[in-house]
Amino acid sequence: MVSSMRKNKKVVEKRILVLEILVACFFLVLFYSLYHTIYLNNIYYKEKLKELTEVIVEGESAPRGRIYDRNYKLLVDNEAVLEIYYQKDKKIAASEEIELAYEIAKHLTLDTSKLHLRNLKEFYLIQYPEKGTEKITEEEYQKLKRRELSTKEIEELKILRITEEELSIYNEEDYQAAYLYYLMNQGYSYEEKTLKNEGVTDEEYSYFSENISSFRGVNTKVTWKRKYLYGDVFRSILGNIGPITKENKKEYLSLGYQLTDRVGTSNLELQYEELLKGTKAKYMKKNDSSLEKISDAIRGNDIVLSIDIELQKKVEELIDQEMIRAKGEANTKYFDKTYVVIQEPNTGEILAISGRKLVSTESGYQGTDITPYALTDPMAPGSVVKGASMLVGYNTEVLKIGEVMTDECIKIKSIPAKCSSHQVGRLNDIIALAESSNVYQFKIAMRVGGAQYFYNAPISINPEAFDIYRNTFSQFGLGVKTGIDLPVESLGYIGNSKKPEFLLNYAIGQYDTYTPIQLSQYITTIASNGKRYQPHLLKAVYEPTKVETLGSLAYEVVPVLLNQVDTKEEYLKRVQEGFHAVMTIGLGKRVMGDAPDPAGKTGTSESFLDTDNDGKIDTATVSNAFVGYAPFNHPEMTITVTSPDVEDPSTGISFHSYVNRRIAREISNYYFQRDNNPS
C-alpha cells in the first residue's frame, strides 16, 4: 500500500514538473514574441498601424503632359480652368432638382442659346405634369394599356403637342433654370456634370466655393484643358480628352482611375494615355476631418513627336490650295479629298501626315481635316505598286534583269483587251517602269501563274500565284497593318476571287486596295533598301518638371525593323533604278519639282463610288497616286500623295486634272527649299 502511494506520488511530481516546464516554455515564447513585436519590429507595426488608421485621398485632376514637335516647338499645353460642377445625389427628386436649378440660376449666368426647344418642353412637362396628361386622349391611354403604344411613344406625343403659347410663360430666369436642369441630367448619372467651365467669373467661383453647403451636389474645382498653339493644324491626330464612358469604365477603374477623371479618347491622347496622364496631389485625412497635403500634383510626361509642325502646316495649306484650284477644272465633280504622308526612310519617323476634304460653303470651297482616314481609307493604287510586282518576277525567276518584251495589248477570251496607257514597242524592265507598261506586268503575272497565253484564247492560272504576289507585297507593308502608333488602322480590301484576269489586275494595282499609310510604308521600304520600319509619331519622352522647360530625357524611340524584304540585292537595286528612271526620263519627270535626284512612281487607277448612298457602287471614277523619295542615293524623305476620284470619265471630255502631281511637286519644292534655307 505504502509502495503504491509512493509510486503515485512520483508520477504526480513528474507530471507537475513537465507542466512547470511547459508553462515556463510558454512564457519564454510569449516573452520573445512581445520582445520581437515591441522592440525588433517596432517600425514595421507602426507603419502597419499608420496604413490602417490613415485615410489618403487624391486631389483633383493633374495637368497632362505637353506635346512638342521634333524641333521642340510646343504644340499642346495645359490651361487652368475654373469649373462649377454638379454631382447628382441618388436620392434627389426631379422637383427638388428644378428648385435647385432656379437657386443656382440666381448666381450663375449661362448662355441659353444652346438650350434646344425639346429641352425646354421636357422641363415644362416636369414642372407641369398635369398639362402633359391632358395632352393624351382616352383612346391613346387605352392603346397604352393594350400595349399598342409604348410609354416612350406617349411621352413623345406629350412633347410634340406642347405649343409655343404654353411656353411663352417662361422668361430669361426660367430659360437659365431649364438649361441648368438639362446640364444636371445629361450623360451618365455617376458623372460629374459641368455647369460652367468657360468664362467663369471670380465672383461666381468665389460665391459657390463659399456656399457649397447651400447647393446640394454643387461644387467647384480648378481643372485643366488642352491648349492648341497651332490651332487646327494636325489637330485630329493630336486627339481629344474626355470623360470615362460606360463602355470602358471597368478597364479604367482596374487601372486606378476614378470615374470623374478625364482621359484620352482618340488618337495620340488615347494612344499615349499612360505617358501623358498626370499624378494627382495626395492628402492625408486627419482625425478632425481636415486634410494635410502629403504630395503635390505632378504633370504627366512630356512627349516629343516626329512631326515637323511647320512642314505639316505647309502641307495642309498646299493641299487645300491645289484642291480648290482643281475644283475649277473639268471632270472633277466627285473629287473632294487628298492624303499626303512624308516619312524619314531609315527610322520610320513620320514628318508630316495630312488628309484634307473639301466642303462647300457660302464663300466657296474650304478644306477640313480628315487625317485619321489616312489609316483607314483605302483605294486601288494603280501603277505605283509595279516595283513590288517587278520583284515578284525576279524572285520567281520568270523575269531576268534587262529582259526585253513587246508592249502589245493582251486579249483573253470573253474579256476586253488589256493594254498599257500608251504602247512603246520593245522595252526592258527599266523602261517598263519608266513608261509604266501594264503589258510588261501582265506577261510577268501570266508567267508566275504558269499560264499559256494565245491571243483571244482562255487562260488558266495557278491560284497560288495570288499568294506569291501577296506574300511579296506584304513585305513592303501592302495588305498588312503597318503598326503605326495610333489606335485605329485598317487593312484595305483584299479580293477573294482568283480568276485569271484578276491576277493581271493585281499586278498593276487594280485589285486589292491600300491605305495612304500602307503606300507610304511601301515606298519607304524601297528607299531604305528593303528594310520595312514601323511608322511612328512618337520620337522621345521627357520626365515632368515644375517649370516650363523640358525635364530629363526618359527615353528615345528606337526604330523598329519589322522585316527585310526577302530578295537579292541586285533585284531591289534594279527596282530602284527603274523608279529613278521614272523621274528622270519617264512619266514622272518633274513630279517632285526641284527635289535633288528623285526616284518614284506615278499611278492611275479605276475606282468606283456609291453616289446615292444606297450601299451599291454606281459611278466609275479615276484616282491618282504618287510615291517618291529623294535624293536617290541617300534618301532623306519619302512622299506619298493619293487623290481618290480625281476624274469623272462619264463626261466624255478628254481632260485629266494633274492636281495630284501639283501637290507632290509643291510639297517637294517646299521641303527642299526649306531644307536649304532654314530661316
Buried (B, 14 or more C-beta within 10 A) or exposed (E): EEEEEEEEEEEEEEEEEEEEEEEEEEEEEEEEEEEEEEEEEEEEEEEEEEEEEEEEEBBBBBBBBBBBBBEEBBBBBBEEBBBBBBBBEEEEEEEEBBEBBBBBBEBBEBEBEEBEEEBBBBBBBBBBEEBBEEBBEEEBEEBBEEEEBEEEEBBEBBBEBBEEEBBEEBEEEBBBBBBBBBBBBEEEEEBBBBBBBEEBEEEBBEBBEEEEEEBBBBBBBEBBBBEBEBEEBBBBBBBBBEBBEEEEBEEBEEEEBEBBBBBBBBBBBBBBBEBBBBBBBBBBEEEEEEBEEEBEBBBBBBBBBBBBBBBBBBBBBBBBBBBBBBBEBEBBBBBBBBBBBBBBBBBBBBBBBBBBBBEEEEEEBEBBBBBBBBBBBBBBBBBBBBBBBBBBBBBBEBBEBEBEBEBBBBBBEEBEEBBBEEBBEEBBBBBBBBBBBBBBBBBBBBBBBEBEBEEEEEBEBBEEBBEBBBEBBBBBBBBBBBBBBBBEBBBBBBBEEBEBBBBBBBBBBBBBBBBBBBBBBBBBBBBBBBBBBBBBBBBBBBBBEEEEEBBEEBEEBEBBEBBEBEBEEEBBEBBBBBBBBBBBEBBBBEBBBBBBBBBBBBBBBEBEBEEEEEEEEEBBBBBBBBBBBBBBEEBBBBBBBBBBBBBBBEEEEEEBBBBBBBBBBBBBBBBBEBEEEEE
